[in-house]
Amino acid sequence: DVFMTLAQSGVNYIRLRVWNDPYDENGNGYGGGNNDVAAAVELGKRATRYGMKVCIDFHYSDFWADPKRQHAPKAWEGMSKEEKCDALYEFTKESLTELLDAGVNVGMVQIGNEINNG
């Protein structure tokens, strides 16, 4: 297991990105690891098993988010600002609850990915 190798090499923290829904309407993943909450749970459990803490990096997007592209999740299309705030809160709460209930040692949360405008 790569996490065992990392732990034996002195790594004590890993960062896992989380995309909201990295799949098309047919259930095909967009690629890039298809890092949804379920993937983060499985990877996080493996890291925790070897004594590492986990940083969860919420992209709040269905795929890569960076300074040049910050696309909201497709499920949030057409929502008002208030509805998006509620959806963001619920997604974060539900995701962290799922991770913690699975025994993942979440030590840190990163809000967004490469956001440089506040």
Secondary structure, DSSP 8 states (H G I E B T S, - for coil): -HHHHHHHTT--EEEEEE-S--B-TTS-B-STT---HHHHHHHHHHHHHTT-EEEEEE--SSS--BTTB----GGGTT--HHHHHHHHHHHHHHHHHHHHHTT--EEEEEESSS----
